[in-house]
Protein backbone atom coordinates (compact mmCIF):
# COMPACT_ATOMS: atom_id res chain seq x y z
CA UNK A 1 0.00 0.00 0.00
CA UNK A 2 1.33 3.42 -0.96
CA UNK A 3 0.83 5.91 1.86
CA UNK A 4 0.27 9.63 1.63
CA UNK A 5 1.22 11.88 4.53
CA UNK A 6 -2.44 12.10 5.56
CA UNK A 7 -3.14 8.37 5.24
CA UNK A 8 -0.04 7.50 7.30
CA UNK A 9 -1.11 9.89 10.07
CA UNK A 10 -4.61 8.37 10.04
CA UNK A 11 -3.22 4.80 9.98
CA UNK A 12 -0.94 5.53 12.96
CA UNK A 13 -3.67 7.20 14.99
CA UNK A 14 -6.07 4.34 14.24
CA UNK A 15 -3.51 1.77 15.43
CA UNK A 16 -2.59 3.61 18.62
CA UNK A 17 -5.72 5.61 19.56
CA UNK A 18 -3.30 8.53 20.05
CA UNK A 19 -3.53 12.22 19.17
CA UNK A 20 -1.78 14.38 16.60
CA UNK A 21 0.21 17.44 17.69
CA UNK A 22 2.41 20.06 15.99
CA UNK A 23 4.80 21.31 18.73
CA UNK A 24 7.60 22.14 16.28
CA UNK A 25 5.47 24.10 13.82
CA UNK A 26 4.18 27.01 15.87
CA UNK A 27 3.60 30.49 14.44
CA UNK A 28 7.13 31.62 15.44
CA UNK A 29 8.87 28.50 14.15
CA UNK A 30 11.41 28.70 11.35
CA UNK A 31 10.98 24.96 10.73
CA UNK A 32 10.39 24.11 7.07
CA UNK A 33 9.41 20.48 7.71
CA UNK A 34 5.86 19.88 8.96
CA UNK A 35 6.22 17.44 11.87
CA UNK A 36 3.10 15.38 12.60
CA UNK A 37 3.76 14.25 16.17
CA UNK A 38 1.64 11.32 17.32
CA UNK A 39 1.45 11.29 21.12
CA UNK A 40 -0.19 9.42 23.94
CA UNK A 41 -3.15 11.54 25.06
CA UNK A 42 -2.38 11.14 28.78
CA UNK A 43 1.41 11.16 29.23
CA UNK A 44 2.12 13.18 26.02
CA UNK A 45 5.09 10.96 25.12
CA UNK A 46 5.89 10.77 21.42
CA UNK A 47 4.92 7.52 19.70
CA UNK A 48 5.93 8.61 16.21
CA UNK A 49 7.01 11.57 14.15
CA UNK A 50 5.74 11.70 10.57
CA UNK A 51 7.29 14.13 8.10
CA UNK A 52 8.24 14.68 4.48
CA UNK A 53 11.83 15.73 3.74
CA UNK A 54 13.22 15.89 0.22
CA UNK A 55 9.96 14.35 -1.06
CA UNK A 56 10.41 11.25 1.13
CA UNK A 57 7.58 10.31 3.51
CA UNK A 58 9.22 9.19 6.75
CA UNK A 59 8.07 7.91 10.12
CA UNK A 60 10.30 7.90 13.20
CA UNK A 61 9.52 5.10 15.67
CA UNK A 62 10.95 4.00 19.01
CA UNK A 63 12.08 0.37 19.19
CA UNK A 64 14.14 -1.71 21.59
CA UNK A 65 17.89 -1.37 21.07
CA UNK A 66 18.09 -4.95 19.77
CA UNK A 67 15.23 -4.35 17.34
CA UNK A 68 16.91 -1.16 16.07
CA UNK A 69 20.10 -3.09 15.30
CA UNK A 70 18.11 -5.65 13.33
CA UNK A 71 15.77 -3.13 11.66
CA UNK A 72 18.53 -0.95 10.22
CA UNK A 73 19.69 -3.93 8.15
CA UNK A 74 16.38 -3.74 6.23
CA UNK A 75 16.49 -1.49 3.15
CA UNK A 76 14.48 1.68 3.79
CA UNK A 77 15.03 1.61 7.58
CA UNK A 78 17.73 3.84 9.09
CA UNK A 79 18.79 5.21 12.45
CA UNK A 80 16.30 7.85 13.63
CA UNK A 81 16.51 11.26 11.98
CA UNK A 82 17.03 13.87 14.74
CA UNK A 83 16.49 11.17 17.38
CA UNK A 84 18.49 8.91 19.71
CA UNK A 85 20.14 6.48 17.29
CA UNK A 86 20.10 3.62 19.81
CA UNK A 87 16.31 3.53 20.23
CA UNK A 88 14.77 5.26 17.21
CA UNK A 89 14.51 4.39 13.53
CA UNK A 90 13.38 6.35 10.51
CA UNK A 91 11.42 4.38 7.94
CA UNK A 92 11.14 5.53 4.32
CA UNK A 93 7.47 4.60 4.28
CA UNK A 94 6.98 4.04 0.57
CA UNK A 95 10.42 2.66 -0.26
CA UNK A 96 11.31 -0.16 2.12
CA UNK A 97 11.19 -3.93 2.35
CA UNK A 98 8.75 -4.06 5.27
CA UNK A 99 5.27 -5.49 4.90
CA UNK A 100 2.37 -3.35 6.06
CA UNK A 101 2.00 -5.80 8.97
CA UNK A 102 5.66 -5.31 9.96
CA UNK A 103 5.23 -1.53 9.86
CA UNK A 104 2.07 -1.84 11.97
CA UNK A 105 3.99 -4.00 14.48
CA UNK A 106 6.76 -1.40 14.68
CA UNK A 107 4.17 1.33 15.34
CA UNK A 108 2.65 -0.78 18.11
CA UNK A 109 6.08 -1.47 19.61
CA UNK A 110 6.74 2.28 19.71
CA UNK A 111 3.33 2.76 21.34
CA UNK A 112 4.07 0.17 24.03
CA UNK A 113 7.58 1.46 24.72
CA UNK A 114 6.26 4.99 25.28
CA UNK A 115 3.18 4.18 27.34
C-alpha positions in Angstrom: 0.0 0.0 0.0 1.3 3.4 -1.0 0.8 5.9 1.9 0.3 9.6 1.6 1.2 11.9 4.5 -2.4 12.1 5.6 -3.1 8.4 5.2 0.0 7.5 7.3 -1.1 9.9 10.1 -4.6 8.4 10.0 -3.2 4.8 10.0 -0.9 5.5 13.0 -3.7 7.2 15.0 -6.1 4.3 14.2 -3.5 1.8 15.4 -2.6 3.6 18.6 -5.7 5.6 19.6 -3.3 8.5 20.1 -3.5 12.2 19.2 -1.8 14.4 16.6 0.2 17.4 17.7 2.4 20.1 16.0 4.8 21.3 18.7 7.6 22.1 16.3 5.5 24.1 13.8 4.2 27.0 15.9 3.6 30.5 14.4 7.1 31.6 15.4 8.9 28.5 14.1 11.4 28.7 11.3 11.0 25.0 10.7 10.4 24.1 7.1 9.4 20.5 7.7 5.9 19.9 9.0 6.2 17.4 11.9 3.1 15.4 12.6 3.8 14.2 16.2 1.6 11.3 17.3 1.5 11.3 21.1 -0.2 9.4 23.9 -3.2 11.5 25.1 -2.4 11.1 28.8 1.4 11.2 29.2 2.1 13.2 26.0 5.1 11.0 25.1 5.9 10.8 21.4 4.9 7.5 19.7 5.9 8.6 16.2 7.0 11.6 14.1 5.7 11.7 10.6 7.3 14.1 8.1 8.2 14.7 4.5 11.8 15.7 3.7 13.2 15.9 0.2 10.0 14.3 -1.1 10.4 11.2 1.1 7.6 10.3 3.5 9.2 9.2 6.7 8.1 7.9 10.1 10.3 7.9 13.2 9.5 5.1 15.7 10.9 4.0 19.0 12.1 0.4 19.2 14.1 -1.7 21.6 17.9 -1.4 21.1 18.1 -5.0 19.8 15.2 -4.3 17.3 16.9 -1.2 16.1 20.1 -3.1 15.3 18.1 -5.6 13.3 15.8 -3.1 11.7 18.5 -1.0 10.2 19.7 -3.9 8.1 16.4 -3.7 6.2 16.5 -1.5 3.2 14.5 1.7 3.8 15.0 1.6 7.6 17.7 3.8 9.1 18.8 5.2 12.4 16.3 7.8 13.6 16.5 11.3 12.0 17.0 13.9 14.7 16.5 11.2 17.4 18.5 8.9 19.7 20.1 6.5 17.3 20.1 3.6 19.8 16.3 3.5 20.2 14.8 5.3 17.2 14.5 4.4 13.5 13.4 6.4 10.5 11.4 4.4 7.9 11.1 5.5 4.3 7.5 4.6 4.3 7.0 4.0 0.6 10.4 2.7 -0.3 11.3 -0.2 2.1 11.2 -3.9 2.3 8.7 -4.1 5.3 5.3 -5.5 4.9 2.4 -3.3 6.1 2.0 -5.8 9.0 5.7 -5.3 10.0 5.2 -1.5 9.9 2.1 -1.8 12.0 4.0 -4.0 14.5 6.8 -1.4 14.7 4.2 1.3 15.3 2.6 -0.8 18.1 6.1 -1.5 19.6 6.7 2.3 19.7 3.3 2.8 21.3 4.1 0.2 24.0 7.6 1.5 24.7 6.3 5.0 25.3 3.2 4.2 27.3 
